[in-house]
Amino acid sequence: MKKRYLRKLCFIMAAILSVSVFSACGEKATDKDEQGRTVISIGNYPSKEGETRDIWDAKWKKFEEDNPDVKIEPDMWEFDIKTFYAKEAGGKLPNLFISHYTEIGQYIDSECVGKLTDVMKKRGYEGKFNPKILKIVSDDKGDIYAFPTTSYLFGLYVNMDTFKEVGLVEEDGTPLQPKTWDELAEYAVKIKEKTGKPGFAIPTTQNCGGWMFTCIAWGYGTVFMEQGEDGKWKATFNSPEAEAALQYIKDLKWKYDVLPANSLIDYAEYFKLYATGGAAMIIGGGSSVNQYPKYGMQPASIGIVGIPAGPKRHVTLLGGTLYAVSKESTEDQKDAAIRWLETSFNYNATEDFKANKQKEIERALNDNQLVGVKTFKPWSNETESVKFENELIDKNRNVDLNNVRLYNEFIENCPAEIQPEEPVCAQELYAILDGCIQEVLTNKDANCKEILEKANYDFQQNYLDNL
């Protein structure tokens, strides 16, 4: 967001807070306790008693033993964009808090988070992060404002049994990569003609359809929203590019007839369709691969390739989490916060890291989950932790390497642009786009242009105008 607009937003939100909060905001708390220890508050601390809380409490105790110059103060606030700016304006953010790639650009532009460049250099992080992710958490000058911890990219899951039956594999068994969305439609037609089964599926409810549609639409050149010089957001997806993307979804149903008969598909049904042979191709990312064993799908039946390109862009969606520090945090607090993060997220392959990764692989194998696919890491491919994890995956894989080789190469080389989710009101946008998809899938005569004109108007009036 534009700086002047978000500064104004922060002031407005601060104005509606209570007098007591306003007073607290004006009192600069020291970062040291009576023993001279640096005090840091840690957000997203588990509030409920149980196993997770016990793990965090044990981590807290060990951290203070290993770092006697630091005192931890748990903060149970869980990140919520709807309350973030009010807490920020009132000076009530924890020193360290979790967020997502979606919001970091807003934080940087509005100067609502602290700069981490100096402490990162001090602690040896230069050259350690994945350059594509580092760019997203940095400003135009190269200063770093967040510590990325997890990340994933959308890819395309394919049913290997179906691909082999239809002949959509190389001689060595590697699934063919549909290079474009149009080529994916061609593959889907072949599958439907030869097997009678749907070649592709997309969810249509619970905001999931809109979420995945944005990635397809970006490839068609769609820009969903733009921000003006006055800081206000304008919906811009009543465009020929978005119309072409929605027409593509409509054609999959009415022109090519390659989608499931059921047009109301939630996230659970989406995975079930793929795992039970009800759809040969779906978009997936992150922990998607862990959904299939409960439906009886065997690892050998799973294949993953890169995301196809659109006519205007080759782009995939980036998801994941990161940590940021409040702008009031001192350099000592920033240093302590990074040390806290290093107990769980580190580019070094420590003994604890190795032991935990070994346990993760053992659990995955015991649960019949796919082992063999790499993930898009926040760290550089040359760091010790990434090398160790990739070697561990290769050593323990329970699937033919060729099934997932193209996705692994996609992750390593990343030929596509990576793009976080839309910057504001993303979930509300997804819900509206769900409705657009449902309409074109249930009405053969649906007019894509008219549908998007109304959706664009509704999104603007009901959400963007109310920011």
C-alpha positions in Angstrom: 0.0 0.0 0.0 1.1 3.6 -0.5 2.8 4.9 2.6 0.7 8.0 3.1 -2.5 6.1 2.8 -1.6 3.4 5.3 -0.1 5.9 7.7 -3.5 7.7 7.6 -5.2 4.3 8.1 -3.1 3.6 11.2 -3.9 7.0 12.6 -7.6 6.5 12.0 -7.6 3.1 13.7 -5.6 4.5 16.6 -8.2 7.3 17.0 -11.0 4.8 17.6 -9.1 2.9 20.3 -9.9 3.6 23.9 -8.2 6.3 25.9 -6.4 3.7 27.9 -4.9 2.1 24.8 -3.9 5.6 23.5 -2.1 6.3 26.8 -0.3 2.9 26.7 0.7 3.7 23.1 2.5 6.8 24.3 4.5 5.1 27.0 7.8 3.7 25.7 8.4 0.4 27.5 12.0 -0.6 28.1 13.3 -3.7 26.4 15.1 -4.8 29.6 13.9 -6.4 32.8 15.3 -5.7 36.3 18.0 -8.3 35.7 19.1 -6.6 32.5 17.7 -9.3 30.2 16.2 -8.4 26.9 12.5 -9.0 27.0 10.6 -10.1 23.9 7.0 -11.1 23.4 6.3 -14.0 21.2 2.9 -14.0 19.3 0.8 -17.1 18.4 1.7 -18.7 21.7 -0.7 -21.6 22.3 -3.4 -20.6 24.7 -5.0 -24.0 25.4 -3.5 -26.6 27.6 -2.4 -29.7 25.8 0.5 -31.3 23.9 1.1 -28.3 21.7 1.3 -26.0 24.7 3.6 -28.4 26.5 6.0 -28.4 23.5 6.1 -24.6 23.4 6.6 -24.4 27.1 9.5 -26.8 26.9 11.0 -24.8 24.1 10.6 -21.6 26.2 12.3 -23.1 29.2 15.2 -24.5 27.1 15.6 -21.2 25.2 16.0 -19.2 28.3 18.5 -21.7 29.7 20.5 -21.5 26.5 20.1 -17.7 26.2 20.3 -16.3 29.8 20.3 -12.7 28.5 16.7 -13.1 27.1 13.3 -13.2 28.8 10.4 -14.6 26.9 6.9 -13.3 27.4 4.2 -15.4 25.7 1.5 -13.5 23.7 -1.6 -15.5 22.7 -2.6 -13.1 19.9 -3.0 -15.1 16.7 -2.5 -13.1 13.5 -5.6 -11.7 11.9 -5.4 -9.0 9.3 -8.6 -7.5 10.6 -7.1 -6.7 13.9 -3.5 -6.2 12.9 -3.6 -2.5 12.0 -5.5 -1.6 15.2 -3.0 -3.4 17.3 -0.1 -1.9 15.4 -1.5 1.6 15.8 -1.9 1.1 19.5 1.6 -0.3 19.9 0.2 -3.6 21.0 1.8 -6.0 18.6 4.0 -8.7 20.0 7.7 -8.2 19.3 7.6 -11.3 17.1 4.5 -12.4 15.2 3.6 -14.8 12.4 2.1 -13.6 9.1 2.0 -14.6 5.4 3.6 -13.6 2.1 0.3 -11.9 1.1 0.6 -9.1 3.6 4.3 -8.4 3.8 4.3 -5.9 0.9 1.6 -3.8 2.8 3.7 -3.9 6.0 6.8 -2.7 4.2 5.1 0.2 2.4 3.2 1.3 5.5 6.3 1.1 7.7 4.4 -1.0 10.2 7.1 -3.6 10.8 10.8 -3.4 11.9 13.7 -3.7 9.5 15.8 -6.9 10.0 18.7 -6.2 7.6 21.3 -5.5 10.2 20.6 -8.3 12.5 20.3 -10.8 9.6 23.8 -9.7 8.4 25.1 -10.0 12.0 23.8 -13.5 12.3 25.2 -14.7 9.0 22.1 -14.8 6.7 23.6 -13.2 3.6 23.2 -15.6 0.7 21.2 -18.1 2.8 17.7 -17.3 1.6 16.0 -18.4 -1.6 16.6 -15.2 -3.8 13.0 -15.3 -5.2 11.5 -15.3 -1.7 14.0 -12.8 -0.3 12.9 -10.3 -3.0 9.3 -10.6 -1.7 10.2 -9.9 1.9 12.5 -7.0 1.0 11.9 -3.4 -0.1 13.2 -1.7 -3.2 16.5 -0.9 -1.5 17.1 -4.5 -0.5 16.4 -4.1 3.2 14.8 -7.2 4.7 11.5 -7.0 6.8 10.6 -10.6 7.5 12.0 -14.0 8.3 10.4 -16.6 5.9 9.8 -20.0 7.5 7.7 -22.1 5.1 6.7 -21.8 1.5 5.1 -23.8 -1.3 4.2 -23.4 -5.0 1.2 -24.6 -6.9 2.0 -27.6 -9.2 -0.2 -30.0 -11.2 -1.0 -33.4 -9.7 -1.6 -36.2 -12.2 -2.9 -39.7 -11.7 -0.1 -41.9 -13.0 -2.4 -44.9 -13.6 -4.6 -42.9 -15.9 -1.7 -41.2 -17.6 -0.1 -44.5 -18.4 -3.4 -46.0 -19.6 -3.8 -43.0 -22.0 -0.2 -42.9 -23.1 0.6 -39.5 -21.6 4.0 -40.6 -20.4 7.6 -40.6 -21.8 9.4 -43.9 -22.5 10.9 -43.8 -19.0 7.5 -43.4 -17.4 7.8 -39.6 -16.7 4.3 -38.0 -17.1 4.0 -35.5 -19.9 4.0 -31.9 -18.8 1.2 -29.9 -20.2 3.1 -26.7 -21.1 0.0 -24.5 -21.3 -3.6 -24.4 -20.0 -4.8 -25.1 -23.5 -2.6 -28.2 -23.7 -4.0 -29.4 -20.3 -7.4 -29.2 -22.0 -6.1 -31.4 -24.8 -4.8 -33.9 -22.3 -8.1 -33.9 -20.5 -10.0 -34.6 -23.7 -7.7 -37.6 -24.5 -8.4 -38.9 -21.0 -12.1 -38.5 -21.2 -12.3 -40.1 -24.7 -10.2 -43.2 -23.7 -11.4 -43.8 -20.1 -14.7 -42.0 -19.8 -13.4 -40.3 -16.7 -13.0 -36.5 -16.1 -9.6 -35.3 -17.1 -9.5 -32.3 -14.7 -11.2 -30.9 -11.6 -11.3 -27.6 -9.9 -13.0 -26.9 -6.5 -16.0 -24.5 -6.6 -16.8 -23.8 -2.9 -15.3 -22.7 0.4 -13.2 -20.1 -1.4 -11.0 -22.8 -2.9 -12.2 -22.4 -6.5 -11.5 -18.7 -6.4 -8.1 -19.3 -4.9 -7.0 -21.6 -7.6 -8.7 -19.6 -10.3 -6.6 -16.6 -9.5 -3.5 -18.5 -10.5 -5.0 -19.5 -13.9 -6.3 -16.0 -14.4 -2.9 -14.5 -13.8 -1.6 -16.6 -16.6 -4.2 -14.9 -18.9 -2.9 -11.5 -17.8 -5.6 -10.7 -15.3 -5.0 -8.0 -12.8 -7.6 -8.3 -10.0 -7.0 -5.0 -8.3 -4.9 -1.9 -8.5 -4.1 0.9 -6.0 -4.3 4.5 -7.0 -2.2 7.4 -5.9 -4.7 8.2 -3.2 -4.2 4.8 -1.7 -7.6 3.5 -2.6 -8.0 0.1 -4.2 -9.9 -0.5 -7.4 -11.3 -3.8 -8.7 -10.0 -4.4 -12.2 -11.1 -7.9 -13.2 -14.0 -6.8 -15.4 -11.4 -7.2 -18.1 -10.9 -9.2 -21.4 -8.1 -11.1 -19.7 -10.3 -12.3 -16.8 -13.1 -13.0 -19.2 -10.8 -15.2 -21.3 -9.8 -17.1 -18.1 -13.4 -17.7 -17.0 -14.3 -18.7 -20.6 -11.5 -21.3 -20.3 -13.2 -22.8 -17.2 -16.6 -22.7 -19.0 -15.1 -24.4 -22.0 -13.7 -27.2 -19.9 -17.3 -28.0 -18.9 -19.4 -27.3 -22.0 -16.9 -27.4 -25.0 -14.6 -30.2 -23.9 -16.7 -32.0 -21.3 -13.8 -33.0 -19.2 -15.0 -31.9 -15.7 -16.8 -33.9 -13.0 -20.6 -34.0 -13.3 -20.9 -32.5 -9.8 -20.3 -28.7 -10.0 -20.3 -28.1 -6.3 -16.9 -29.4 -5.1 -15.4 -28.6 -1.7 -11.8 -29.1 -0.7 -12.4 -32.6 0.7 -14.3 -33.8 -2.4 -11.6 -32.3 -4.6 -8.9 -34.5 -3.1 -11.2 -37.5 -3.0 -12.0 -37.1 -6.7 -8.3 -37.2 -7.6 -7.4 -40.0 -5.2 -10.2 -42.3 -6.3 -9.8 -41.8 -10.0 -12.6 -39.3 -10.4 -10.2 -36.7 -11.9 -6.9 -37.3 -13.6 -5.4 -33.8 -13.0 -5.8 -31.2 -10.2 -3.9 -28.2 -9.0 -2.1 -28.7 -5.7 0.5 -27.4 -3.4 1.8 -27.4 0.1 0.5 -30.3 2.2 -1.8 -31.5 -0.6 0.2 -34.7 -1.0 -0.8 -35.7 2.6 -4.5 -35.8 1.7 -4.5 -38.9 -0.5 -3.6 -41.9 1.7 -7.0 -41.7 3.6 -8.7 -42.4 0.3 -6.6 -45.5 -0.4 -4.4 -43.9 -3.1 -0.9 -45.4 -3.2 2.2 -43.3 -3.7 3.0 -45.1 -7.0 -0.2 -43.6 -8.5 0.8 -40.0 -7.7 2.6 -37.9 -10.2 3.4 -34.1 -10.0 4.5 -31.7 -12.7 4.9 -28.0 -13.0 2.1 -25.5 -13.3 1.1 -24.8 -17.0 1.6 -21.4 -18.5 -1.1 -19.0 -19.7 -1.1 -17.1 -22.9 0.3 -14.0 -21.2 2.4 -15.2 -18.2 3.8 -18.4 -16.8 3.0 -17.8 -13.1 2.4 -19.9 -10.0 1.0 -19.1 -6.6 3.3 -18.8 -3.6 1.9 -19.6 -0.2 3.5 -20.1 3.2 4.3 -18.2 6.4 6.8 -15.8 7.7 7.6 -13.9 10.9 8.0 -10.2 11.3 8.9 -7.9 14.3 7.0 -4.9 15.5 8.5 -1.5 14.5 9.0 -0.6 18.1 11.4 -3.5 18.7 15.0 -2.6 19.6 18.0 -4.1 17.9 18.5 -6.3 21.0 14.9 -7.5 20.7 15.3 -8.2 17.0 18.4 -10.2 17.7 16.7 -12.2 20.5 13.7 -12.8 18.2 15.9 -14.2 15.4 17.6 -16.5 17.9 14.2 -17.7 19.0 13.3 -18.5 15.4 16.6 -20.3 14.9 15.5 -23.0 17.3 13.0 -24.2 14.8 14.1 -22.7 11.4 17.7 -22.8 10.5 19.8 -23.1 7.3 22.3 -25.2 9.3 21.7 -28.9 9.4 21.9 -29.2 13.2 21.6 -32.5 15.0 18.2 -31.5 16.2 17.2 -30.6 12.7 18.4 -33.9 11.3 16.7 -35.9 14.0 13.4 -34.1 13.4 13.6 -34.6 9.6 14.3 -38.3 10.1 11.2 -38.6 12.3 9.1 -36.7 9.7 10.2 -39.1 7.0 9.5 -42.1 9.2 6.0 -40.9 10.0 5.3 -40.2 6.3 6.4 -43.7 5.3 4.4 -45.3 8.1 1.3 -43.4 7.0 1.8 -44.4 3.4 2.4 -40.8 2.3 4.4 -39.9 -0.7 8.1 -39.5 -0.1 10.1 -38.3 -3.0 8.8 -34.8 -3.8 10.8 -31.7 -2.9 9.4 -28.5 -1.6 10.0 -24.9 -2.4 12.1 -23.8 0.5 12.7 -20.3 1.9 16.4 -21.3 2.0 18.9 -21.3 -0.8 19.4 -24.7 -2.4 23.0 -24.6 -1.4 22.4 -24.4 2.4 23.1 -27.4 4.6 19.5 -27.9 5.7 18.1 -28.0 2.2 20.8 -30.4 1.0 20.3 -32.7 3.9 16.6 -32.8 3.6 16.7 -33.4 -0.2 19.3 -36.2 0.3 17.0 -37.7 3.0 14.1 -37.6 0.6 16.0 -39.2 -2.2 17.3 -41.9 0.1 13.9 -42.8 1.4 11.5 -42.2 -1.5 8.7 -44.7 -2.0 7.9 -43.6 -5.5 9.5 -43.8 -8.9 11.6 -40.7 -9.2 10.3 -40.0 -12.7 6.8 -39.6 -11.3 7.8 -36.4 -9.5 11.0 -35.4 -11.4 9.4 -32.6 -13.4 8.0 -31.0 -10.3 11.2 -31.3 -8.4 13.0 -29.6 -11.3 10.2 -27.0 -11.4 10.9 -26.3 -7.7 14.7 -26.2 -8.1 14.9 -24.0 -11.2 11.5 -22.2 -10.9 11.0 -21.2 -14.5 7.7 -19.5 -13.6 7.1 -16.2 -11.9 6.0 -16.7 -8.3 3.2 -14.5 -7.0 1.7 -14.3 -3.5 -2.1 -14.1 -3.0 -4.0 -10.9 -3.8 -2.9 -8.1 -1.4 -6.3 -7.1 0.2 -9.6 -8.9 0.8 -8.3 -12.1 -0.8 -10.7 -14.4 0.9 -13.7 -12.2 0.0 -12.4 -12.2 -3.6 -12.2 -16.0 -3.6 -15.8 -16.3 -2.4 -17.0 -14.0 -5.2 -15.0 -15.9 -7.8 -16.4 -19.2 -6.5 -19.8 -17.9 -7.5 -18.5 -16.9 -11.0 -17.1 -20.4 -11.5 -20.3 -22.1 -10.3 -22.4 -20.0 -12.6 -20.4 -20.9 -15.8 -20.4 -24.6 -14.8 -24.2 -24.8 -14.2 -25.4 -22.5 -17.0 -24.3 -23.3 -20.6 -25.6 -19.9 -21.7 -23.8 -17.9 -19.0 -22.2 -14.7 -20.2 -18.6 -14.5 -18.8 -18.4 -10.7 -19.4 -21.6 -10.0 -17.6 -20.8 -12.3 -14.7 -17.4 -10.6 -14.2 -18.9 -7.1 -14.5 -21.3 -7.8 -11.6 -18.6 -9.6 -9.6 -16.2 -6.7 -10.0 -18.9 -4.2 -9.0 -19.8 -6.3 -5.9 -16.2 -6.7 -4.8 -15.6 -3.0 -5.2 -18.7 -1.9 -3.4 -18.9 -4.5 -0.7 -15.2 -4.8 0.2 -12.7 -2.5 -1.4 -14.8 0.7 -0.8 -15.0 -0.3 2.9 -11.3 -0.6 3.6 
